[in-house]
Amino acid sequence: PALSYTWIFNNTTLDLGDDSRRFVSQATGNLYLAKVEPWDVGNYTCAVSSAEAQRQVWGTPTALSLRGDGVMGEYEPKIEVRFPETTYAAKGSSARLECFALGK
């Protein structure tokens, strides 16, 4: 069944319509934040829903905090690329390929 992913920030659903800094992949459910700002600090919770199953499940909150020293330590920037081996599309249909670069 198709799953839909939503993120909750401090008990309020994130409205990503006009937000160019935040993106939720509907393929993985991952939340991506670009250029983290002090007002991004707080608790993030993922909610997964299935219309077919008429069910929604929430994960446990994950806290985001800023480091004051600017050092990322074990989380040094890296570039990671993942592509599916094959993508299928019917003739005349639309296809969407996603590309992400993680790092600083």
C-alpha positions in Angstrom: 0.0 0.0 0.0 1.1 3.6 -0.7 2.5 5.4 2.3 2.5 9.1 3.0 5.0 10.9 5.3 4.4 14.0 7.3 6.7 15.7 9.8 5.6 17.3 13.0 7.7 20.1 14.5 7.0 20.9 18.2 3.5 19.4 17.9 2.6 21.4 14.8 2.5 19.8 11.3 5.3 21.3 9.1 3.8 23.1 6.1 6.3 22.7 3.4 4.3 24.3 0.6 6.4 27.4 0.2 9.5 26.3 2.2 12.6 26.0 0.0 14.7 24.9 3.0 12.8 21.8 4.0 11.8 18.8 1.9 10.2 15.4 2.7 11.0 12.6 0.4 7.8 10.6 -0.2 10.0 7.7 -1.3 12.0 7.4 2.0 10.1 9.6 4.5 13.4 11.5 5.2 13.2 15.1 6.2 15.9 17.3 4.7 16.8 20.7 6.2 19.1 23.1 4.4 20.8 26.0 6.1 19.7 25.1 9.7 18.8 28.2 11.7 18.3 28.7 15.4 14.5 28.7 14.9 14.8 25.1 13.5 15.8 23.8 17.0 13.1 21.6 18.6 11.5 18.2 18.4 10.7 16.5 15.1 8.3 13.6 14.8 7.6 11.5 11.7 4.0 10.5 11.0 3.4 7.7 8.5 -0.1 7.1 7.1 -1.8 4.8 4.7 -5.1 5.8 3.2 -5.8 2.2 2.1 -5.2 0.9 5.6 -6.9 4.0 7.2 -4.1 4.2 9.7 -1.5 6.7 10.9 1.5 5.9 13.1 3.8 8.4 14.8 7.4 7.8 15.6 9.2 9.1 18.7 10.3 12.7 18.7 13.9 13.5 17.6 15.4 16.6 19.1 17.4 18.9 16.9 19.9 21.2 18.6 22.7 23.5 17.4 26.3 23.1 18.2 27.8 26.3 19.4 31.4 25.4 18.3 30.5 24.8 14.7 32.3 21.5 14.8 30.5 18.5 13.4 32.9 15.8 14.7 31.9 12.3 13.6 29.2 14.0 11.4 31.6 15.6 9.0 30.0 16.5 5.6 30.0 13.8 3.0 28.4 13.4 -0.4 26.1 10.5 -0.8 24.3 9.4 -4.0 21.8 6.6 -4.3 20.0 5.7 -7.4 17.6 2.9 -8.1 19.0 0.3 -10.5 16.1 0.6 -12.9 13.3 3.1 -13.2 10.3 2.2 -15.3 7.9 4.5 -17.0 5.1 3.9 -19.5 5.3 5.6 -22.8 3.7 9.0 -22.7 3.7 9.1 -18.9 5.8 11.3 -16.6 8.8 10.1 -14.6 10.5 11.8 -11.6 14.1 11.2 -10.7 15.3 12.6 -7.4 18.9 13.6 -6.6 20.2 14.7 -3.2 23.5 16.0 -2.1 24.2 16.0 1.6 27.0 18.0 3.1 28.3 21.5 3.8 
